[in-house]
């Protein structure tokens, strides 16, 4: 028998605090690099412009439509519903700890991306291929979110009873999709190549840090005698009870 699990909101607050501290530490380290590398971004401008010149020779209406579709898979209009579907599935259907990982990594990645854009404040390319995009350029939010979201799916695949051939085929497809999302941003001239490359590196770093923190948190629950399955089930049961009371007739 396991000891009584802490209330759902206490678990959520504890996990939020752990992720917030991790985010602050990583952001602090990157902030130091901002002041060391911010001016050096200008050195990459000729390379970025050369990439634009090369891609400009390979554009076509059909490729434009394809790149618009691929870039959609890295936009918040797609990623928000996709994250919610994963959270719902792992929380209410399979009742696994992955629901916490999805929510924590999605929110923290968004916060880190917005913070870095604010710190670097690099403007977007002046001549987008099709239409201008609002916001700042460095690092690429699409690249960061693509790595953390689809990278997390790859991580989940290797922790589920999925047949090995299917697991590796899906992994290759997801890795290719991540690179295509980043490439689409450069193709459409809404990001410099250096924006996307930095986004890939930062996204991979943050995914690694987040999973390490979450795995340590899971181990902490187990050390306290609270199995992970109990944490998720109690959270779901608490949610169900709260909604039952909310809609119950007076």
N, C-alpha and C positions, 0 to 999 in steps of 0.2 A: 504493500500500500504506500502511496506517496503522500507527502504532507499537503495540507490545504494550500492550493495555489493562491497567490496574491490576486486581488481584484483586477479585472480587465484594464481599467483605466490606470491603475498603478503600474501594470506591466507596460502599457503604452507609453506612460510618462517616463519610465525608466529607460526604455529603448530609445525614445526620442532624445533624452539627455545624453545617452551614450553616442548616438549618431551626431548630435549637435557638437559635442566636444571633439569628435573625430573630424567633423567638417571644419571646425575652427582651427584645429591644429594643421590640417592639410592646407587650408586657405592661407594660414599665417606663413607657412613655408613657401607657398607659391607667391605670396605677396612680396616676400623678400626678393624673389627672382624677378618680379615685375620691374622693380626699380633698377635691376641689373641688366635686364634684357629689353626693356621697352624701346629704347633708342635703336637697339640692334635690329628691330623689325624693319627699319628703313633699308638695311642692307639687303634684305630678301626681296625688296620691291622689284628690282630688275628681273629676278628669277620668276616672280609671280606674274609680271607683265609678259614675260616670254612664254609662259604657259598659256596665258590668254591668247597670245598671237598664234600659237600652234593649234589650240583648240578651235580658234576662229576659222581655220581652214577646213575643219571637219564637221561643221554644223549643217543640219538639214532639218526640214519640217518634221520628218518622221523621228529623228533623234531628239528633237526638241520635245515632242510629245512623250517619248519614252523617258527622258530625263525629268520631265514634270511629274510623271507618275511615280518614278523612283524617289524623287525628293519628297513626295507626299508621305511616303512610308517613314520619314524621319521628322515629320511635322507634329506639332502638338495636337492638331485635329485628329490625327490617327493614333498617336501614342497614348493620349489620355484615355480614350475608350479601350485601347488594347491593354493598358495597365489595369484598368478597372475590371475587365473580363478575367484577367489572370488572378487578381486579388479575390474576386468573387468565387472563381473555381476552386482555388486552393483553400479558401476559408470555409466555404459552405458545402462544397462537393467532396473534395478529397481530404479536407481538414488537415492540411500539412503546413509546416512552418514556412514554406515558400511564400505564403501570402504576406508575411511580415517582411521578408526580404524584398519582394517586389515593391511594396509601398515605401519602405525606408530608402531603397536605392533610387527610386523614381524621384521622390521629393528632394533628397539630398543632392542628387545630380543636377536637378533644376536650380537649386539654390547656389551650388558651386558655380554653375555656368553663368548665372546672372551676376554673381559677385566678380568673377574674372572679367566679364565684359565691361563692368563698371570700372574696374581697376585699369585695364589696358586702354579702353575708350578708342579703339581703332575704328576709323570710319570704313564703310563698305566701299567696294569698287564703284567708280563713278559711271561706268558704262555697262549696266546689266544687259544680258542678251535679250531678254523678253520684257521684263518689268522690274521696277525698283522694289526693294524690300526694306522695310523699316528696321531700325535697331542698329546695334553695333556689330563689328565684324569679327573681332578676335576674342576668344577662340570660337570656332564654329559650333553653335549649339546643336546643329544636326549631327555633327560628328560625335560629340560627347554623348548625346542621348541615344544615338544608334549603337554605340559601343556598350553603354551601360544596359540598355534594354535588351538588345539581341544577344549581347554577351551573357547576360543573366539567363536568358533562355537556353543558351548552350550549356551553362553551368547546371541548370535544372535537368536538362536532358541526360547528363552524365550521372545524375543522382536519382533517376527514375528507371524502372524496369523496362527500358526500351531496347528492342533488338539492336545488336551492334551495327549491322549494315545501315539500318534506318538512322541510328544515332549519328553515324559519321557522314551520311549523305546530307542530313539536315544541318549538321555543323558546317560543312563546306558551303552549303547554300546560304546560311546565315552570315558567314564570314564574307562571302562574295557580296551579299546584300549590303553589309556595313560599308565596304569599300565603294560600292556603287552609289550609295547615298552621299558619301563624302565627295565622290567624283562629280555627282550631279550638281553640287553646289558650286564647284569650280566651273563646270561646263556652262551653267546658267549665269556665271559671272556675278554671283551675289556674295561670294567669298573668295579670298585669295587661297592659293594652294597651301601657304604657310598656316592659314587659319585652320584648315581642315587637318593638316598634319598634327598641329598642336592639339586640336580637339580629340584626335584619335589617341594621342599619348596621355592626355589628361583623363579622358574617359576610361582608358584601360587602368591607369593608376588608381582612380577613384573606385572602380569596380573591385579591384584587388583589395584596397583598404576597407571598403564597405563589407565585403564578404568575410574578411578576417575579423572585423569587429562583430559582425552578426554571428559568426561561428563561435567566437569567444563568449558572446552573450548566451547563446544556446548551451554552451558548456557550463556557464554559470548557473543557469536554471537547473541543469542536471545535477550539479554539485549540491544545490539546495534541496535536492530530492523532488524536483518538479519536472516530470518528463515533458518533453516538447509537445507530445500528442495531447497531454492534459492542458497545456497552455492554450493551444489552438482550440480545443474542444470547449474549454471553459469560456474562452473569448466569444465563440460562436453561440454558446448557450446563453451567455450574458446578453448578447445582442438580441437573441430571440425573446428572452424574458422581458427586456426593456420595451421592445416593440409590442409584445403582447399586452403589457400593462398600459402602454400608451394608447392603444386602440380598443382596450376593453371598455364596455359600457359602464357609465357611472352608476 
